[in-house]
């Protein structure tokens, strides 16, 4: 098969979806398939990445650090894309793994050429937008209007102005919809995005995992706890509330923070003067997995935003337990973690205060368990089910089902 991925951001940019798509591409190619990747051209310091699979669309930067960019979905982009793909093998299937302009461009391309679409929903659009702007309702209304205009004539018309209406409008053009977790799939089904959503976890590179485990110590030695937090430093990831809770907890522990983003300066101010806190910046995928394997616990602090939350699964696969703030992710993992008590019954400032206090107490509990050699052990079943080889095999089954249905029409 020749599968074309469509993403909102270039695969060399920072983000869990990008990591997942790079792995999917590698393992699909190992299985003998061809993958092309359509995404906006990068403008930042890593914009020189050259790869035969990448088809970079004309774009403009949209963040101050020029890490992220966007391509306008319209006839000019359509023509550019059609010309570029004429020089590649015939396309069998479009796999949209985008939620905004990349989704529009992908669905428009598939519709023009009569190619079936598999759409992976990576994003809780409503929660993500609410986390970064108090004007989320008018923003969502504008996004829905943009979606109706960009995808006019594709699938049945979808009205509404909230986040679920927006995702419903994307799903109507797809032959299959997938989600990277059971809890997100159930949310999509309950809110009418798709009647039946296939669950395919994002995975971990089999070979890098094996090499990481081979290089790691045979067993963890009790002592001063080593916590690790990693991800994009933006409001929905809740790095700043975590650091405030870490300081308030008073734990005698080391903390390493991996990643980058707009909130780094604010984060550094919160822990200024604490010699046991280190900002490592952006690391390579193997380096990141090695740091996770070396840590005593990973901390995952976003709530209600993650559609899977890859880092706790990576940690579990490497034998590292996690402190989890999101009850859905804790339930999906099933064990090998410290769950932060939920404060959803409260609201506003009271809820945030309860969340901070609960996280600080959970950090104290985790630090105590680690120091005493009583940390929980991740479930072995999660480790096996999270390998990218198994995830790619599951996705290929969906591709084949969709193509068979297309042939039988």
C-alpha positions in Angstrom: 0.0 0.0 0.0 0.9 3.6 -0.4 -0.5 5.5 2.6 -0.3 9.3 2.9 -0.2 10.7 6.4 -1.6 14.2 7.0 -0.4 16.1 10.1 -1.0 19.6 11.5 2.7 19.9 12.3 5.9 18.6 10.7 7.1 15.3 12.0 10.4 16.8 13.1 8.7 19.2 15.4 8.1 18.6 19.1 4.9 16.6 20.1 3.5 13.2 21.0 1.5 12.9 17.8 4.7 13.6 15.8 6.6 11.0 17.7 3.8 8.5 17.1 3.6 9.2 13.4 7.4 8.8 12.9 7.2 5.4 14.5 4.1 4.4 12.5 5.8 5.4 9.3 9.0 3.4 10.2 7.1 0.2 11.1 4.8 0.5 8.1 7.8 0.7 5.8 9.4 -2.3 7.6 6.2 -4.2 6.7 6.8 -3.3 3.0 4.4 -0.4 2.6 5.2 3.1 1.2 4.4 6.2 3.4 4.3 9.8 2.4 3.9 12.5 5.0 2.1 15.8 4.2 2.6 18.6 6.8 3.5 22.3 6.9 7.1 23.2 6.2 9.1 24.1 9.3 10.7 27.5 9.9 12.6 27.0 13.1 16.2 25.9 13.7 15.4 22.3 12.7 13.8 23.3 9.4 16.5 21.7 7.3 15.4 18.1 7.8 15.4 16.3 4.4 13.6 13.1 4.0 12.2 11.5 0.9 8.9 10.7 2.6 8.2 14.3 3.6 6.1 16.5 1.4 6.3 19.9 3.0 3.4 22.3 2.2 3.9 26.1 1.9 3.4 27.5 5.4 3.8 30.4 7.8 5.1 30.1 11.4 2.5 30.5 14.1 4.6 30.5 17.3 7.3 32.9 18.5 9.9 30.1 18.6 9.0 29.2 15.0 8.6 25.6 16.1 5.1 25.3 14.7 3.5 26.4 11.5 0.3 26.2 9.5 -0.7 25.7 5.8 -3.8 27.3 4.5 -6.3 24.8 3.2 -7.5 26.1 -0.1 -7.2 25.7 -3.9 -3.6 26.9 -4.0 -2.5 24.2 -1.5 -4.7 21.7 -3.3 -2.9 22.3 -6.5 0.6 22.2 -4.9 -0.3 18.9 -3.2 -1.7 17.3 -6.4 1.4 18.3 -8.4 3.7 16.9 -5.7 1.9 13.6 -5.3 1.9 13.0 -9.1 5.6 12.1 -8.8 4.9 9.4 -6.2 3.2 6.0 -6.4 -0.6 5.9 -6.7 -2.2 6.6 -3.3 -4.2 3.7 -1.8 -5.3 5.3 1.4 -5.2 8.6 3.3 -4.5 8.6 7.0 -5.4 11.9 8.6 -3.7 12.4 12.0 -4.5 16.1 12.3 -7.3 18.2 13.8 -7.0 21.6 12.0 -5.5 22.6 8.7 -3.8 19.3 8.2 -7.2 17.5 8.5 -8.8 19.9 6.1 -6.1 19.5 3.5 -6.1 15.7 3.9 -9.9 15.3 3.6 -10.0 17.6 0.6 -7.3 15.6 -1.2 -9.0 12.3 -0.5 -12.4 13.6 -1.7 -10.9 15.0 -4.9 -9.4 11.6 -5.8 -11.9 9.2 -4.4 -9.5 7.7 -1.8 -10.8 6.3 1.5 -9.8 8.0 4.8 -8.8 6.6 8.1 -8.9 9.5 10.7 -7.0 9.2 14.0 -8.4 11.7 16.6 -5.4 12.9 18.6 -6.8 15.9 20.3 -9.5 17.0 22.8 -10.1 20.2 20.9 -12.4 21.7 23.4 -10.1 21.1 26.4 -7.0 22.2 24.6 -8.5 25.5 23.4 -10.1 26.2 26.8 -6.7 25.8 28.4 -5.0 28.5 26.3 -7.7 31.1 25.9 -10.7 32.4 28.0 -12.4 33.0 24.6 -12.7 29.3 23.8 -16.4 29.4 22.9 -16.1 32.0 20.1 -12.9 30.3 19.0 -14.7 27.0 18.7 -17.5 28.7 16.8 -15.0 30.2 14.4 -13.3 26.8 14.0 -16.6 25.2 13.1 -17.4 27.9 10.6 -13.9 27.4 9.0 -14.4 23.6 9.0 -17.8 23.9 7.2 -16.2 26.2 4.6 -13.1 24.2 4.0 -14.9 20.8 3.9 -18.0 22.0 2.0 -19.4 19.1 0.0 -17.5 16.4 1.9 -19.9 14.1 3.9 -23.2 15.1 5.4 -23.4 18.7 6.7 -22.7 19.0 10.5 -24.1 21.9 12.5 -23.0 23.0 15.9 -20.4 25.2 17.4 -18.7 23.2 20.2 -15.7 20.9 20.2 -17.7 17.7 19.6 -19.5 19.3 16.6 -16.1 20.2 15.2 -14.8 16.6 15.5 -18.1 15.2 14.1 -17.5 17.4 11.1 -14.1 15.8 10.5 -15.3 12.2 11.1 -18.1 12.4 8.4 -15.5 12.2 5.7 -13.8 9.1 7.1 -14.3 5.5 6.4 -12.9 4.6 9.8 -12.1 6.6 13.0 -9.4 5.5 15.4 -8.4 6.8 18.9 -5.3 6.1 20.9 -7.1 5.1 24.1 -10.2 3.4 25.2 -11.4 6.4 27.3 -11.1 8.8 24.4 -12.8 6.4 22.0 -15.8 6.1 24.5 -16.0 9.9 24.7 -16.0 10.2 20.9 -18.8 7.6 20.7 -20.9 9.1 23.5 -20.7 12.5 21.8 -21.8 11.3 18.4 -18.4 11.8 16.7 -18.5 8.3 15.3 -20.7 5.3 16.1 -17.8 2.9 16.4 -14.2 4.0 17.1 -11.3 1.6 16.8 -8.8 1.8 19.6 -5.1 1.7 18.6 -2.6 2.9 21.2 0.4 4.9 20.1 3.4 2.7 20.7 7.1 2.6 21.6 9.9 1.6 19.3 10.6 -2.1 19.9 14.3 -1.8 19.1 14.9 1.4 21.1 13.0 -0.1 24.1 15.1 -3.3 24.0 18.4 -1.2 23.8 17.2 1.0 26.6 16.3 -1.9 28.9 19.6 -3.6 28.0 21.6 -0.5 29.1 19.5 0.1 32.3 20.5 -1.3 35.7 19.1 -4.8 36.5 17.2 -3.5 39.5 16.3 -0.2 41.1 18.2 0.7 44.2 16.1 2.4 46.9 17.4 5.9 47.8 16.8 9.5 47.0 13.8 9.5 44.5 14.3 10.7 41.0 11.2 12.2 39.3 10.9 13.1 35.7 8.4 15.3 33.8 8.4 15.7 30.1 6.4 17.3 27.4 5.4 20.6 25.8 5.6 23.5 28.2 2.1 24.9 27.6 -0.9 25.5 29.9 -2.9 22.3 29.1 0.1 20.2 30.2 0.0 21.8 33.7 3.7 22.1 34.3 3.5 25.2 36.4 0.9 23.8 38.9 3.1 20.7 39.1 6.2 22.7 40.0 4.3 24.6 42.6 3.0 21.4 44.1 6.6 19.9 44.0 7.9 22.9 45.9 5.0 22.7 48.4 5.5 19.0 49.0 8.9 19.6 50.4 10.1 16.2 49.1 13.8 15.4 49.2 13.9 14.3 45.6 15.6 15.1 42.3 13.5 16.3 39.4 14.4 16.4 35.7 12.2 18.3 33.3 12.5 17.5 29.6 11.0 19.5 26.8 10.4 23.1 25.7 7.8 25.6 25.1 6.5 29.1 26.0 6.2 28.4 29.8 9.8 27.5 30.3 10.8 30.9 31.7 7.9 30.9 34.2 8.7 27.3 35.2 12.3 28.2 35.9 11.2 31.0 38.2 9.1 28.7 40.3 12.0 26.4 41.1 14.8 29.0 41.1 17.4 28.2 43.7 16.5 24.5 44.0 19.7 22.6 43.1 17.8 19.3 42.8 15.7 20.5 39.8 17.2 20.4 36.3 15.8 21.5 32.9 17.3 19.2 30.3 15.7 20.9 27.3 14.7 18.9 24.2 16.3 15.4 23.9 16.3 12.8 21.2 13.8 10.0 21.4 16.4 7.4 22.6 17.8 9.9 25.1 14.3 10.6 26.4 13.5 6.9 26.9 16.8 6.4 28.6 16.0 9.1 31.1 12.6 7.6 31.7 14.1 4.2 32.4 16.6 5.7 34.8 14.0 7.6 36.8 12.2 6.2 39.8 8.9 7.8 38.7 7.4 9.7 35.8 5.0 12.5 36.6 2.0 13.2 34.2 0.0 16.2 35.2 -2.4 17.2 32.5 -6.1 16.6 33.3 -8.8 15.9 30.7 -6.7 16.9 27.8 -4.6 13.9 26.8 -6.3 11.5 24.4 -3.8 8.8 25.5 -0.9 10.4 27.4 2.0 8.5 25.8 4.6 9.2 28.5 3.1 7.0 31.3 2.8 4.2 28.8 6.4 4.6 27.7 7.3 4.6 31.3 5.3 1.4 32.1 6.9 -0.3 29.1 10.3 0.6 30.6 9.4 -0.6 34.1 9.1 2.9 35.5 5.9 3.7 37.6 4.0 7.0 37.2 2.3 9.7 39.3 -0.9 10.3 37.3 -3.2 13.3 37.7 -5.8 12.2 35.0 -8.1 9.5 36.3 -8.9 8.3 32.8 -5.2 7.6 32.1 -4.8 6.0 35.5 -7.7 3.6 34.7 -6.2 2.8 31.2 -2.9 1.9 32.7 -4.6 -0.3 35.3 -1.7 -0.4 37.8 1.9 0.4 38.5 1.1 4.0 39.5 0.3 6.5 42.2 -3.1 8.1 41.3 -3.7 11.7 42.3 -7.2 12.0 44.0 -9.7 13.6 41.7 -11.1 17.1 42.5 -13.7 17.2 39.8 -16.5 17.8 42.3 -15.2 21.2 43.1 -14.8 24.2 40.7 -12.8 27.3 40.1 -10.1 28.3 42.6 -11.3 25.7 45.1 -10.7 22.9 42.6 -7.2 24.1 41.7 -6.3 24.4 45.4 -7.5 20.8 46.0 -5.6 19.6 43.0 -2.4 21.2 44.1 -2.8 19.8 47.6 -3.6 16.3 46.3 -0.6 16.4 43.9 1.7 17.5 46.7 0.5 14.7 49.0 0.8 12.1 46.2 4.4 13.2 45.5 5.2 12.8 49.2 3.6 9.3 49.2 5.5 8.3 46.0 8.8 9.6 47.4 8.3 7.7 50.6 7.5 4.5 48.7 10.5 4.9 46.4 12.9 5.5 49.3 11.6 2.4 51.1 11.8 0.2 48.0 8.0 -0.2 47.9 7.2 1.5 44.6 4.5 -0.2 42.5 5.4 -2.3 39.4 3.9 -1.5 36.0 1.7 -4.3 34.5 3.6 -6.6 32.1 0.5 -6.7 29.8 0.8 -3.0 29.1 4.4 -3.3 28.1 3.6 -6.0 25.5 0.5 -4.2 24.1 2.4 -0.9 23.7 5.1 -2.2 21.3 4.9 -0.4 18.0 5.1 -3.6 16.0 1.8 -4.7 17.5 0.2 -1.3 17.1 1.2 -1.2 13.4 -0.2 -4.7 12.9 -3.5 -3.5 14.4 -3.6 -0.4 12.1 -2.9 -2.4 9.0 -5.9 -4.6 9.8 -8.0 -1.4 9.8 -6.4 -0.2 6.5 -7.2 -3.6 4.9 -10.8 -3.5 6.2 -11.4 0.0 4.8 -9.9 -0.9 1.4 -11.9 -4.1 1.1 -15.1 -2.1 1.8 -14.1 0.4 -0.9 -13.6 -2.4 -3.4 -17.0 -4.0 -2.6 -19.0 -0.8 -3.2 
